[in-house]
């Protein structure tokens, strides 16, 4: 199939998978604790990626493992558990919007610590997006209770972790294939996740409980599809298309997540939806500014 057609299929499937991840976390929390949800998600993803990337893992150099370990914890381990705890108090739809803040945080941290440059359009995008984020957190707290304020911040902190990881990957692991990095990261995370699962008391529970089994099933789908299959598809999408098209998943993913939330009887206020649109608008402005900057550099080269 021609790349022009298959890219749309990849975009649709990725949006569906990643947009559905937040409702799967919510369903997993019905029968599992946040620690158990996070641990199982890491374990299932690790099993898939170790099998898929075993040949890549064994070819990694010893000197590369330092940053792979850091990337694993910052870019996967901590965010997975942060979102698990966040969704005990905030809706899956709101969690998806907070996740969409990642490109904004990536730019801000890149400018502050990794010597990236900020132009006027990028600054406007960050400003608009962060206003939307702050408004979303405050409106979520007023709509669902003041305790949700702190749990919303867990979602933002997860986005910050993702942003730090993007900059680390770009600076220290850019010459390694994405599959090798991802598989290596989850190889490192498998043992801590198993220890957390044991420590959480999972094996002392009634494992024949149907609700518990269903929750484990939802997280298995999330681990295998949301991390394993989606990662491979995203890497392929990067290869066959351009940055503008690839970044489209940032906007389409929350639409899927909000749709699942509405189907699951989640209620959103008008203020929440307005601020969510500001977040997406900010991300759009930043990504467009990046692409324009890249095109200018190419013309000058």
Backbone bond lengths (Angstrom), bond angles and torsions (degrees), N, CA, C in turn:
res aa  C-N    CA-C-N  psi(-1)  N-CA   C-N-CA  omega(-1)  CA-C   N-CA-C  phi
1 X - - - 1.464 - - 1.523 109.98 -
2 X 1.324 117.11 140.59 1.463 121.98 -178.43 1.518 110.58 -63.75
3 X 1.357 115.19 145.57 1.458 120.30 -178.70 1.523 111.57 -59.23
4 X 1.333 116.97 -32.66 1.461 120.94 -179.60 1.513 113.12 -61.87
5 X 1.349 116.12 -30.50 1.465 119.96 179.60 1.529 111.75 -90.74
6 X 1.329 115.69 -43.07 1.453 118.88 -174.57 1.530 112.19 -67.48
7 X 1.338 117.71 -25.98 1.468 119.29 179.82 1.525 110.91 -63.21
8 X 1.338 116.81 -33.71 1.463 120.12 178.58 1.528 110.84 -70.51
9 X 1.319 115.44 -35.11 1.469 119.52 176.90 1.526 109.87 -66.22
10 X 1.338 115.93 -43.98 1.463 120.40 178.39 1.538 110.88 -61.48
11 X 1.336 115.98 -43.89 1.462 120.20 -179.10 1.528 110.84 -62.04
12 X 1.327 116.64 -43.44 1.466 120.53 -179.81 1.527 111.04 -64.10
13 X 1.334 116.60 -45.78 1.473 119.82 -177.79 1.524 110.92 -66.80
14 X 1.348 116.96 -42.12 1.469 120.51 178.55 1.528 111.27 -62.96
15 X 1.330 116.73 -43.01 1.457 120.53 178.78 1.524 110.56 -62.06
16 X 1.330 115.60 -41.03 1.458 120.44 179.69 1.526 111.62 -66.09
17 X 1.339 116.00 -44.75 1.468 119.96 -178.41 1.523 111.30 -67.08
18 X 1.351 116.69 -54.13 1.461 119.70 -176.80 1.531 111.94 -71.04
19 X 1.323 116.90 -33.08 1.454 119.36 176.72 1.513 112.48 -68.57
20 X 1.343 116.18 -25.76 1.469 120.83 179.98 1.521 112.53 -86.19
21 X 1.326 117.51 -10.22 1.469 120.08 -174.75 1.525 112.38 -63.72
22 X 1.331 116.78 -31.67 1.467 119.09 -176.20 1.526 112.01 -75.13
23 X 1.329 117.16 -35.33 1.463 119.33 176.24 1.529 109.67 -71.77
24 X 1.341 117.33 -31.12 1.462 120.05 176.73 1.529 111.01 -67.47
25 X 1.334 117.03 -37.75 1.467 120.26 174.81 1.521 109.46 -61.32
26 X 1.327 116.13 -44.88 1.460 121.28 179.88 1.529 111.27 -58.96
27 X 1.337 116.54 -45.00 1.464 120.83 179.63 1.526 110.94 -67.62
28 X 1.326 116.32 -34.99 1.458 119.86 177.86 1.521 112.46 -64.57
29 X 1.331 116.08 -33.15 1.462 121.17 -178.50 1.531 113.14 -72.92
30 X 1.323 117.40 -9.86 1.469 119.80 178.49 1.530 110.74 -66.20
31 X 1.337 116.09 -41.91 1.460 119.44 -177.39 1.507 114.51 -112.08
32 X 1.342 117.95 -3.64 1.452 122.02 -177.26 1.517 110.59 -127.68
33 X 1.315 116.54 156.97 1.460 121.26 173.85 1.518 108.95 -80.20
34 X 1.333 118.64 163.31 1.471 120.45 177.54 1.528 113.08 -56.55
35 X 1.335 116.84 -38.06 1.464 119.96 178.10 1.529 111.06 -63.93
36 X 1.333 116.11 -40.67 1.460 120.10 -179.40 1.526 111.63 -69.93
37 X 1.329 116.75 -38.46 1.464 120.36 176.57 1.520 110.31 -60.43
38 X 1.338 116.23 -48.00 1.457 120.28 -179.80 1.521 112.13 -63.04
39 X 1.335 116.08 -43.93 1.467 120.20 -178.20 1.521 111.29 -63.93
40 X 1.318 117.10 -45.87 1.466 120.19 -179.69 1.528 111.37 -65.09
41 X 1.322 116.44 -37.43 1.465 119.06 179.61 1.526 110.77 -62.21
42 X 1.328 116.68 -43.13 1.468 120.98 178.36 1.526 110.12 -65.50
43 X 1.328 116.59 -43.49 1.470 121.06 -176.45 1.524 111.16 -63.07
44 X 1.328 117.20 -48.83 1.469 119.81 -178.85 1.530 111.56 -65.32
45 X 1.329 115.93 -40.44 1.467 119.03 178.06 1.532 110.43 -64.68
46 X 1.336 115.97 -40.83 1.467 120.46 -178.99 1.522 111.24 -63.52
47 X 1.330 117.22 -42.91 1.463 120.38 -179.66 1.527 110.82 -60.66
48 X 1.322 115.71 -42.82 1.473 119.70 -179.99 1.521 110.92 -66.33
49 X 1.325 116.59 -49.12 1.468 120.71 -173.42 1.523 112.58 -71.21
50 X 1.324 117.32 -32.78 1.467 119.59 177.29 1.532 109.82 -65.16
51 X 1.325 115.72 -41.13 1.465 119.68 177.50 1.530 111.23 -66.98
52 X 1.342 116.09 -42.92 1.467 120.63 -176.94 1.524 112.31 -72.09
53 X 1.328 116.83 -32.48 1.471 119.59 -173.55 1.508 115.13 -118.17
54 X 1.333 116.97 23.30 1.470 119.92 -175.69 1.528 112.11 -57.13
55 X 1.320 116.81 -44.82 1.471 120.19 -178.95 1.527 111.38 -63.77
56 X 1.331 115.90 -33.56 1.470 120.17 178.46 1.533 110.61 -70.61
57 X 1.332 115.58 -38.38 1.469 120.36 -176.62 1.529 110.78 -63.85
58 X 1.337 116.24 -46.35 1.467 119.19 -174.69 1.527 112.30 -69.09
59 X 1.323 117.03 -14.84 1.469 120.31 178.93 1.525 112.87 -93.46
60 X 1.326 117.31 -2.14 1.460 120.43 178.23 1.527 110.44 -69.08
61 X 1.319 116.27 142.02 1.454 121.36 179.32 1.532 110.38 -82.52
62 X 1.315 115.27 153.28 1.469 120.72 -179.09 1.531 111.17 -58.36
63 X 1.333 116.40 -38.97 1.470 121.02 -177.79 1.524 112.49 -66.93
64 X 1.342 117.42 -21.43 1.467 121.61 -178.46 1.528 112.74 -82.44
65 X 1.327 116.11 -19.43 1.458 119.43 -173.41 1.530 112.87 -68.57
66 X 1.339 117.39 -26.33 1.474 119.66 -179.91 1.515 110.90 -58.12
67 X 1.341 115.57 -50.01 1.460 119.58 -177.55 1.522 111.64 -76.56
68 X 1.319 117.51 -25.73 1.460 120.07 175.07 1.523 110.21 -66.37
69 X 1.335 116.32 -40.40 1.471 120.43 176.93 1.528 110.42 -62.55
70 X 1.332 116.49 -46.91 1.465 120.83 178.95 1.523 110.40 -61.03
71 X 1.334 116.17 -46.03 1.456 121.03 179.80 1.523 111.45 -61.66
72 X 1.320 116.64 -39.65 1.458 120.61 -179.57 1.510 112.66 -60.82
73 X 1.322 116.09 -46.17 1.463 119.28 -178.09 1.525 111.92 -74.48
74 X 1.334 116.67 -43.87 1.467 119.83 -176.81 1.530 111.48 -73.59
75 X 1.333 116.95 -42.54 1.454 120.76 -172.54 1.511 115.48 -89.53
76 X 1.336 117.96 -15.52 1.465 119.74 -177.52 1.522 112.63 -131.44
77 X 1.321 116.61 -56.34 1.466 121.20 -171.65 1.528 112.38 -59.76
78 X 1.326 116.97 -57.90 1.465 120.42 -177.84 1.532 112.96 -62.95
79 X 1.355 119.44 -47.72 1.460 119.25 179.22 1.525 113.71 -60.07
80 X 1.333 116.81 -38.15 1.459 119.86 179.97 1.524 110.63 -59.81
81 X 1.314 117.25 -44.80 1.464 120.31 -179.46 1.529 111.47 -74.59
82 X 1.329 116.88 -34.80 1.467 119.89 178.34 1.527 111.20 -61.70
83 X 1.332 117.40 -44.85 1.460 119.90 178.78 1.526 111.50 -69.12
84 X 1.326 117.41 -31.61 1.464 120.00 176.83 1.526 110.55 -62.81
85 X 1.316 116.84 -43.51 1.469 120.49 178.25 1.526 110.91 -72.55
86 X 1.339 117.37 -38.67 1.463 120.84 -178.54 1.524 111.27 -59.62
87 X 1.322 116.82 -41.89 1.463 120.11 -175.30 1.528 113.89 -77.23
88 X 1.323 116.97 1.99 1.465 118.18 169.91 1.525 110.92 -74.64
89 X 1.346 116.34 -16.90 1.467 120.01 -177.04 1.523 113.94 -129.36
90 X 1.334 118.08 -19.14 1.466 119.30 179.68 1.524 109.27 -116.10
91 X 1.315 116.67 158.09 1.458 121.40 -177.27 1.528 110.90 -72.71
92 X 1.325 115.48 158.34 1.467 120.08 179.15 1.523 111.28 -64.75
93 X 1.342 116.95 -33.65 1.461 120.46 179.20 1.518 112.32 -65.79
94 X 1.332 116.49 -44.72 1.464 120.64 178.30 1.528 110.32 -64.84
95 X 1.331 116.90 -38.50 1.465 120.50 178.85 1.527 110.66 -60.01
96 X 1.326 116.46 -38.65 1.474 119.90 -179.60 1.525 111.70 -66.09
97 X 1.324 117.09 -36.39 1.471 120.40 178.04 1.522 110.24 -68.45
98 X 1.323 117.16 -40.64 1.462 120.16 177.62 1.527 110.42 -63.28
99 X 1.313 117.09 -35.67 1.461 121.49 176.27 1.526 111.07 -63.37
100 X 1.337 116.56 -33.48 1.467 121.63 -178.50 1.527 112.67 -68.89
101 X 1.335 117.24 -9.11 1.466 121.83 177.86 1.534 110.77 -72.24
102 X 1.318 117.70 -14.56 1.468 122.23 -174.60 1.530 114.06 -49.32
103 X 1.352 120.49 -47.96 1.473 118.99 179.98 1.525 113.29 -60.12
104 X 1.334 116.64 -34.19 1.465 119.91 178.39 1.520 110.63 -67.48
105 X 1.338 116.09 -45.05 1.455 120.80 179.19 1.528 111.03 -65.49
106 X 1.326 116.12 -35.29 1.464 120.15 178.24 1.519 111.19 -60.78
107 X 1.331 116.14 -43.52 1.463 120.59 179.37 1.517 111.38 -66.58
108 X 1.328 117.04 -45.87 1.468 121.01 -178.60 1.523 110.80 -60.90
109 X 1.330 117.25 -48.02 1.465 120.66 -179.38 1.528 111.23 -67.58
110 X 1.329 116.09 -33.99 1.460 119.56 177.36 1.513 112.05 -62.71
111 X 1.324 116.43 -39.92 1.467 121.52 178.71 1.529 110.72 -70.13
112 X 1.340 116.78 -41.65 1.463 121.07 -174.94 1.525 113.48 -73.86
113 X 1.347 116.47 -37.64 1.462 118.88 -170.42 1.529 115.33 -125.39
114 X 1.334 118.19 -13.08 1.461 119.12 -174.34 1.527 112.78 -123.91
115 X 1.331 116.59 18.55 1.466 123.23 172.02 1.532 114.18 62.50
116 X 1.319 117.09 26.41 1.459 120.13 172.18 1.522 109.42 -76.93
117 X 1.339 117.05 163.08 1.458 121.03 -177.64 1.530 110.96 -107.10
118 X 1.316 114.64 145.73 1.469 121.63 178.93 1.525 108.86 -115.85
119 X 1.351 116.71 119.38 1.459 119.10 174.91 1.524 110.08 -101.02
120 X 1.337 115.94 -178.11 1.464 119.96 -174.85 1.513 113.75 -61.85
121 X 1.333 117.51 -44.31 1.462 120.79 -178.89 1.523 111.93 -64.92
122 X 1.323 116.25 -41.02 1.461 119.78 177.86 1.526 110.64 -63.13
123 X 1.331 115.98 -41.29 1.464 120.32 179.72 1.524 111.15 -62.53
124 X 1.321 116.29 -40.80 1.466 120.41 177.61 1.527 110.27 -62.67
125 X 1.352 116.33 -44.25 1.458 120.80 179.63 1.518 112.16 -60.82
126 X 1.329 115.90 -44.46 1.469 120.27 178.72 1.531 110.43 -63.46
127 X 1.328 116.37 -43.33 1.466 121.05 -179.33 1.534 110.94 -60.98
128 X 1.329 116.08 -48.30 1.466 120.66 179.98 1.528 110.64 -63.17
129 X 1.334 116.43 -44.82 1.460 120.58 -178.37 1.514 113.04 -64.82
130 X 1.323 116.91 -40.32 1.458 119.69 -179.02 1.531 111.96 -72.93
131 X 1.333 117.43 -32.27 1.464 119.91 172.62 1.530 109.36 -61.80
132 X 1.336 115.35 -44.08 1.457 119.81 177.85 1.517 112.01 -61.49
133 X 1.329 116.28 -40.79 1.462 120.79 179.94 1.525 111.24 -64.34
134 X 1.342 115.84 -48.93 1.468 119.86 179.48 1.524 110.94 -61.17
135 X 1.324 116.07 -43.61 1.461 119.71 179.14 1.517 111.92 -64.51
136 X 1.330 116.66 -37.47 1.462 120.95 179.36 1.526 110.89 -64.77
137 X 1.321 116.37 -42.99 1.468 120.63 179.27 1.525 110.80 -63.65
138 X 1.344 116.22 -46.32 1.469 120.29 -178.19 1.528 111.40 -67.31
139 X 1.339 117.05 -41.95 1.461 119.46 -179.39 1.519 110.79 -69.61
140 X 1.335 116.58 -32.93 1.462 120.36 177.30 1.518 110.70 -66.40
141 X 1.356 116.28 -38.20 1.456 120.32 178.47 1.531 111.48 -66.85
142 X 1.334 116.46 -42.03 1.465 119.79 -179.02 1.528 112.13 -72.20
143 X 1.333 116.00 -28.10 1.465 120.87 -177.15 1.527 111.69 -83.77
144 X 1.359 116.08 -36.92 1.463 119.66 -174.02 1.524 114.37 -115.53
145 X 1.335 117.76 0.57 1.457 119.70 179.53 1.515 111.09 117.88
146 X 1.320 117.13 146.11 1.455 122.05 -173.44 1.525 113.02 -63.68
147 X 1.341 118.37 -27.64 1.459 119.92 -178.83 1.535 111.64 -65.34
148 X 1.325 117.04 -21.90 1.454 120.65 -179.69 1.520 112.24 -68.95
149 X 1.316 117.33 -17.22 1.459 122.29 178.24 1.527 110.23 -56.50
150 X 1.341 116.46 -51.10 1.458 120.98 -177.97 1.527 111.71 -68.55
151 X 1.316 116.88 -37.26 1.461 119.78 -179.28 1.529 111.18 -70.96
152 X 1.325 117.55 -30.36 1.460 120.66 173.15 1.519 110.66 -64.83
153 X 1.327 116.26 -37.31 1.459 120.60 178.80 1.529 111.52 -64.87
154 X 1.332 117.45 -28.16 1.465 119.71 175.59 1.524 110.12 -62.74
155 X 1.343 116.65 -38.17 1.461 120.62 176.73 1.515 111.92 -64.53
156 X 1.337 116.34 -40.25 1.467 120.87 177.85 1.528 109.92 -66.17
157 X 1.340 116.23 -41.20 1.467 120.01 178.61 1.531 111.14 -62.11
158 X 1.338 116.34 -36.86 1.465 119.86 175.91 1.530 110.61 -63.30
159 X 1.337 116.64 -40.38 1.462 120.96 177.63 1.529 110.56 -63.70
160 X 1.330 117.22 -37.28 1.465 121.44 176.65 1.532 110.02 -63.40
161 X 1.334 116.31 -41.50 1.473 120.06 177.51 1.524 110.60 -60.91
162 X 1.332 116.77 -45.27 1.462 120.25 177.23 1.524 110.79 -59.07
163 X 1.337 115.95 -40.79 1.461 120.87 -178.14 1.528 111.41 -66.78
164 X 1.326 116.95 -42.23 1.469 120.40 176.21 1.519 109.88 -59.60
165 X 1.319 115.65 -42.26 1.462 120.19 -177.93 1.528 112.04 -64.86
166 X 1.328 116.70 -40.28 1.464 119.94 178.41 1.525 110.20 -58.26
167 X 1.321 116.26 -44.28 1.463 120.01 179.85 1.530 112.12 -68.15
168 X 1.346 116.74 -36.26 1.464 120.32 176.74 1.522 111.20 -65.22
169 X 1.329 115.59 -43.41 1.466 119.94 179.20 1.525 110.91 -60.97
170 X 1.327 114.85 -43.63 1.468 120.13 -178.15 1.524 111.12 -64.64
171 X 1.333 116.41 -36.81 1.464 120.65 -173.46 1.531 113.00 -86.24
172 X 1.343 116.90 -39.09 1.457 119.24 -170.47 1.532 115.79 -116.04
173 X 1.329 118.03 -18.62 1.462 120.02 -174.62 1.525 112.36 -127.56
174 X 1.315 116.24 22.55 1.458 120.67 -174.35 1.523 113.02 -69.95
175 X 1.342 117.07 -20.53 1.461 120.53 -176.63 1.535 112.52 -94.52
176 X 1.331 117.21 8.10 1.465 121.89 179.70 1.524 108.72 -111.92
177 X 1.312 117.37 142.69 1.459 120.39 -179.69 1.530 110.79 -61.54
178 X 1.321 115.47 146.86 1.468 120.46 -178.16 1.520 111.84 -60.29
179 X 1.331 116.97 -37.92 1.461 119.95 179.03 1.520 111.38 -64.37
180 X 1.339 116.74 -40.29 1.466 120.36 179.27 1.521 111.03 -64.03
181 X 1.340 116.39 -44.28 1.462 120.44 179.45 1.522 110.76 -63.39
182 X 1.340 116.61 -48.69 1.455 120.87 -176.45 1.528 111.22 -64.73
183 X 1.324 116.51 -45.76 1.462 120.35 178.95 1.524 110.85 -63.82
184 X 1.338 116.73 -40.09 1.455 120.63 177.54 1.513 112.08 -63.15
185 X 1.332 116.12 -42.90 1.464 120.73 179.45 1.527 111.39 -59.22
186 X 1.329 116.51 -47.22 1.463 119.43 -176.05 1.526 112.36 -76.07
187 X 1.333 117.31 -21.71 1.455 119.87 171.06 1.522 110.11 -63.47
188 X 1.334 115.07 -42.40 1.467 121.07 178.17 1.534 111.18 -65.81
189 X 1.339 116.53 -36.69 1.460 120.92 -173.27 1.529 113.68 -82.36
190 X 1.315 117.34 -13.62 1.465 120.08 -175.06 1.529 112.27 -60.48
191 X 1.313 117.83 -47.93 1.469 120.86 -177.65 1.533 111.67 -64.58
192 X 1.350 120.35 -49.42 1.481 119.16 176.45 1.522 112.80 -56.81
193 X 1.337 117.19 -38.20 1.467 120.34 179.87 1.523 110.87 -65.44
194 X 1.324 116.95 -41.46 1.469 120.46 177.64 1.528 111.14 -63.45
195 X 1.324 116.63 -40.92 1.463 120.70 178.76 1.533 111.09 -63.89
196 X 1.337 116.85 -41.79 1.463 120.98 178.72 1.528 110.31 -64.85
197 X 1.334 117.17 -39.94 1.461 120.49 179.19 1.530 110.79 -61.87
198 X 1.325 116.56 -43.50 1.470 120.23 177.41 1.521 110.31 -65.00
199 X 1.330 117.06 -45.79 1.469 122.49 -178.18 1.529 111.83 -63.61
200 X 1.330 116.59 -29.84 1.472 120.84 -178.70 1.526 112.81 -70.33
201 X 1.332 116.53 -10.96 1.465 120.39 179.78 1.517 114.15 84.97
202 X 1.325 116.64 15.49 1.466 119.49 -177.02 1.527 112.17 -57.85
203 X 1.325 117.38 -42.16 1.458 120.72 -175.15 1.523 113.09 -76.86
204 X 1.332 116.79 -3.96 1.467 120.95 173.82 1.525 111.88 -94.55
205 X 1.321 115.93 -4.81 1.463 120.26 -178.89 1.529 111.07 -86.97
206 X 1.316 115.50 170.83 1.459 121.35 177.87 1.524 109.02 -77.35
207 X 1.317 116.24 97.67 1.457 120.68 -173.29 1.525 112.84 -72.44
208 X 1.340 116.85 -9.70 1.467 119.90 176.94 1.529 111.95 -88.02
209 X 1.331 115.96 -1.00 1.462 120.91 179.28 1.529 110.05 -64.00
210 X 1.318 116.82 123.44 1.463 121.69 -175.70 1.525 111.46 -61.93
211 X 1.333 116.70 -41.59 1.464 120.93 -179.11 1.520 110.70 -61.99
212 X 1.327 116.02 -41.62 1.465 120.44 178.85 1.529 110.00 -64.87
213 X 1.330 117.10 -44.65 1.458 120.86 -179.91 1.520 111.83 -62.04
214 X 1.337 116.63 -40.08 1.463 120.22 178.34 1.523 111.06 -64.02
215 X 1.335 115.91 -40.94 1.464 120.01 179.64 1.526 111.20 -63.72
216 X 1.327 116.56 -41.85 1.464 120.54 176.81 1.530 109.72 -61.84
217 X 1.324 116.34 -38.78 1.459 120.78 178.00 1.516 112.22 -62.07
218 X 1.338 117.09 -42.87 1.472 120.53 178.38 1.530 110.92 -61.89
219 X 1.334 116.89 -41.62 1.465 119.86 -178.84 1.524 110.94 -73.18
220 X 1.330 117.63 -29.20 1.467 120.23 174.82 1.524 109.99 -63.33
221 X 1.329 116.56 -43.38 1.469 120.96 176.62 1.530 109.87 -60.71
222 X 1.332 115.88 -43.14 1.463 120.92 179.99 1.521 111.29 -63.02
223 X 1.347 116.74 -43.84 1.456 120.13 -178.40 1.513 112.88 -66.73
224 X 1.336 115.97 -47.90 1.466 119.99 -177.44 1.526 112.12 -70.02
225 X 1.344 116.23 -49.22 1.466 120.05 -175.82 1.526 111.93 -84.08
226 X 1.339 116.39 -51.51 1.460 121.42 -172.33 1.511 113.69 -64.87
227 X 1.340 117.15 -29.15 1.460 119.66 180.00 1.527 111.58 -110.37
228 X 1.335 116.37 -47.84 1.457 119.70 -175.14 1.514 114.40 -72.20
229 X 1.320 116.94 -68.81 1.470 121.84 -176.50 1.527 111.14 -62.17
230 X 1.342 116.99 -44.21 1.466 121.03 -177.10 1.528 111.34 -62.01
231 X 1.334 116.65 -36.35 1.466 119.93 -179.67 1.525 110.74 -64.43
232 X 1.312 116.30 -43.26 1.462 120.42 179.52 1.526 110.49 -64.76
233 X 1.339 117.23 -42.92 1.456 121.40 179.92 1.525 111.47 -65.19
234 X 1.329 116.54 -39.28 1.466 120.27 -179.55 1.524 110.45 -64.76
235 X 1.338 116.15 -41.55 1.464 119.74 178.16 1.522 110.95 -60.13
236 X 1.330 116.03 -39.75 1.467 120.23 179.11 1.532 110.49 -67.94
237 X 1.336 116.80 -39.19 1.460 120.74 179.00 1.522 110.91 -62.11
238 X 1.322 116.82 -39.34 1.471 121.51 178.05 1.521 110.30 -60.46
239 X 1.335 115.97 -37.53 1.470 120.96 -176.79 1.524 113.03 -71.79
240 X 1.336 118.08 -33.13 1.469 120.09 -171.25 1.524 113.95 -102.37
241 X 1.346 117.46 -0.92 1.463 118.66 -177.69 1.524 110.32 -139.73
242 X 1.344 116.88 -167.15 1.468 122.17 -174.97 1.524 111.03 -111.67
243 X 1.347 117.27 168.68 1.469 120.32 -177.02 1.527 114.30 -58.77
244 X 1.335 118.01 -35.64 1.471 120.57 -179.52 1.518 110.14 -61.71
245 X 1.326 115.72 -47.87 1.465 119.70 -177.52 1.526 110.53 -68.68
246 X 1.325 117.56 -42.74 1.459 121.40 -178.89 1.522 111.27 -59.73
247 X 1.338 116.64 -40.60 1.465 120.80 -178.65 1.519 112.42 -69.98
248 X 1.335 117.70 -11.20 1.464 120.44 -179.21 1.516 112.50 -59.88
249 X 1.334 117.08 -26.87 1.463 120.09 -179.69 1.530 111.03 -63.26
250 X 1.338 116.78 -24.46 1.466 121.05 177.58 1.516 111.59 -62.76
251 X 1.335 116.79 -32.07 1.461 120.25 -177.61 1.530 111.89 -92.91
252 X 1.336 116.36 -33.55 1.469 119.40 -176.24 1.531 112.12 -78.41
253 X 1.324 117.41 -30.78 1.458 121.65 -178.68 1.526 113.23 -59.73
254 X 1.356 119.71 -47.61 1.471 118.95 178.05 1.522 113.48 -63.33
255 X 1.342 117.48 -29.53 1.466 119.87 178.46 1.525 109.81 -63.11
256 X 1.334 116.43 -44.15 1.465 120.98 177.37 1.525 110.15 -62.96
257 X 1.339 115.97 -44.91 1.469 120.33 -178.04 1.526 111.60 -63.33
258 X 1.330 116.67 -43.15 1.460 120.31 178.32 1.532 110.58 -64.81
259 X 1.338 115.87 -36.75 1.461 119.88 177.38 1.517 112.06 -62.26
260 X 1.341 116.63 -45.54 1.456 120.61 176.32 1.528 110.94 -61.38
261 X 1.337 116.16 -39.75 1.463 119.67 179.52 1.512 112.15 -61.69
262 X 1.326 116.49 -43.31 1.469 120.73 178.81 1.530 110.48 -64.05
263 X 1.344 117.15 -42.15 1.461 120.80 177.75 1.528 111.77 -63.78
264 X 1.334 115.53 -27.09 1.468 120.13 179.53 1.530 111.74 -93.99
265 X 1.335 115.88 18.75 1.476 122.91 174.98 1.529 113.77 69.00
266 X 1.344 117.49 24.32 1.455 119.33 172.34 1.532 108.49 -76.16
267 X 1.313 115.71 142.06 1.461 120.95 -177.33 1.524 109.11 -111.01
268 X 1.335 116.22 131.87 1.455 121.31 179.55 1.529 109.31 -120.74
269 X 1.319 115.59 136.73 1.457 119.45 177.25 1.522 109.85 -79.95
270 X 1.315 116.65 162.82 1.464 121.26 177.63 1.522 110.30 -61.96
271 X 1.344 117.10 -39.72 1.463 120.67 178.60 1.528 111.55 -60.52
272 X 1.334 116.11 -41.97 1.460 119.76 179.65 1.524 111.44 -61.18
273 X 1.305 116.44 -43.45 1.461 120.40 -179.79 1.527 111.88 -66.50
274 X 1.342 116.60 -37.75 1.473 120.53 178.38 1.532 110.39 -64.57
275 X 1.334 115.97 -46.96 1.461 119.47 179.97 1.535 111.30 -67.25
276 X 1.331 117.50 -34.00 1.465 120.92 175.97 1.528 110.15 -61.78
277 X 1.336 116.60 -40.13 1.464 120.82 178.00 1.521 111.16 -65.08
278 X 1.330 117.00 -34.58 1.470 120.31 177.01 1.527 110.81 -65.31
279 X 1.336 116.37 -39.99 1.470 119.68 178.05 1.521 110.12 -60.33
280 X 1.326 116.55 -49.30 1.466 120.83 -179.05 1.529 110.59 -63.60
281 X 1.338 117.02 -38.69 1.468 120.56 178.34 1.525 110.56 -62.84
282 X 1.334 116.40 -41.89 1.459 119.99 178.56 1.515 112.25 -61.94
283 X 1.332 116.34 -42.76 1.466 121.02 178.17 1.530 110.17 -63.69
284 X 1.323 116.55 -40.85 1.468 121.22 179.04 1.522 110.95 -61.20
285 X 1.338 117.00 -45.23 1.468 121.29 -180.00 1.523 110.77 -62.02
286 X 1.343 116.57 -44.27 1.466 120.59 -179.29 1.523 111.15 -63.42
287 X 1.321 116.74 -46.34 1.468 120.00 -178.88 1.521 112.28 -65.41
288 X 1.327 116.42 -38.87 1.463 120.26 177.37 1.531 110.33 -64.23
289 X 1.329 115.92 -39.64 1.467 120.15 179.48 1.520 110.78 -65.05
290 X 1.334 117.39 -37.37 1.460 121.08 178.11 1.516 111.42 -63.44
291 X 1.323 116.09 -44.30 1.459 121.18 -178.04 1.521 111.27 -65.83
292 X 1.333 116.30 -42.04 1.473 120.35 177.59 1.523 110.49 -60.97
293 X 1.330 115.96 -41.00 1.467 121.42 178.88 1.518 111.13 -62.40
294 X 1.351 116.28 -42.18 1.462 120.76 179.25 1.525 111.34 -63.64
295 X 1.350 116.20 -42.53 1.466 120.37 179.81 1.514 111.33 -63.64
296 X 1.340 117.20 -39.18 1.465 120.63 178.82 1.528 111.06 -63.44
297 X 1.342 116.23 -41.37 1.460 119.98 179.78 1.526 110.74 -63.84
298 X 1.332 115.96 -38.78 1.466 119.90 178.68 1.526 112.01 -64.16
299 X 1.328 116.52 -38.58 1.467 120.53 179.71 1.531 111.34 -67.55
300 X 1.329 114.83 -34.89 1.452 119.70 -178.80 1.533 112.35 -77.39
301 X 1.348 114.66 -22.92 1.461 118.79 -176.14 1.535 111.50 -70.26
